[in-house]
Amino acid sequence: MDLKQLEYFVRVAELGSFTRAAHTLNIAQPALSRQVRLLEVELRQNLLLRNGRGATPTEAGQLLLGHARGILHQVERAREDLGRVRGALAGHVAIGLPPTLARVLAVPLTRAFRLELPEAQLSISEGLSTGMQEGLIQGRLDLALLYDAAPLPELDILPLFEEALLLVQARPAGLLEDPPPPPITLSELARLPLVIPSRPNAIRMHVERELAGLGLRPTIALEIDGVPAILDLVAEGLGCAVLPRNAASNTVRPSAYTLRVIVDPPLRVRVALASSAQRPATLTQQAAARLLGELCERIFRPTSPAA
C-alpha cells in the first residue's frame, strides 16, 4: 500500500467528500479519485460508498480507516524521531483559535513555536467553536481553543481558564478619557440593542442561555459574523456588543469604545484546549499543546478573576 493513497483515503473518509478532500490536500479531484480507486483495486475491496452527497466508508473502509490512521501516525512519529537525531522536533501542527483569542495569541504563539520548534511547521486558522470541533474530528486541525466546549467522545477536552464577557458600547463623541462606567446587570443588558453573531456562535449561545435563566431574551439589533465588523458597527452607534475585553482593547482604535462589567450574574465563558481522541498526538503536537497552555496561563490567568 502506498502511504499517499492511505492519506488520501483517510482524508476523503474524514471529510465525507472527494471535493473537500481534494481542496484540503491541494490535489486535482480526478487524481485523488484515481489514487483511492487504485487502493481499492489493490485491496480488492470497495472502501467508499460514493453518491451525490459525498462519500462514506463501507464496512471494509471503516476497518481500514482505523489501521490507516495508526500507520500514518507511526510514520509521523518516525519522522519526528529522525528529526530528534538532528536535535529538534519536526512535523506539522494545525491550530484553530476563536477570532477574539487569535488577536491576542497568534503572534506570541508563533514566536514561541519558532523558538522552541524551529524545524516544525505551524498553521493557525480562525473559526467558530462549532466549526473547529468538526475540524478536529475530521483531521483538519490538531489543536483548538474552544469556548464552552461540549463533551464529545471524539474529543479530548482540557479546561484552561475562564474569560469575562463585557458590554462594549461606543464612547461618546469628544470624550477621550472618562471614569470607568458603572456595571450593568444582565437584566438591564437584555433591553439594549445587541450586535451579535448568528447561532451557533458560542458566545451568542452563552448569552442566550444566561438570559433564559432569568426568563429573558436578548434584544437583537443586528446579526453579524466577524468581530471586526461587530466592533465597527458598535463604534458607529448602531448597537452594543458582548465580547471579551481583549476583543475591544486589541482593536486598531480601542478609544472608540467603553467597556462595562456585567453583574447579577456576571458573564464568563470557559476556554478549553481540545484535541482529537481518535488520533494519538505526535510529540510535536504535544509540545505545541504545552506551549499554548503555558501562553494562556501567562496571559489570561492573572486577569481571569477580574472583570
Secondary structure, DSSP 8 states (H G I E B T S, - for coil): --HHHHHHHHHHHHHT-HHHHHHHHT--HHHHHHHHHHHHHHHTS--EEEETTEEEE-HHHHHHHHHHHHHHHHHHHHHHHHHHHTTS-EEEEEEEE-HHHHHHHHHHHHHHHHHH-TEEEEEEEE--HHHHHHHHHHTS-SEEEEES----TTEEEEEEEEEEEEEEEE--TT--S------EEHHHHTTSEEEE--TT-HHHHHHHHHHHHTT---EEEEE--SHHHHHHHHHTTS-BEEEEHHHHHTSS-GGGEEEEEEESS--EEEEEEEEESSS---HHHHHHHHHHHHHHHHHHTTTTT--
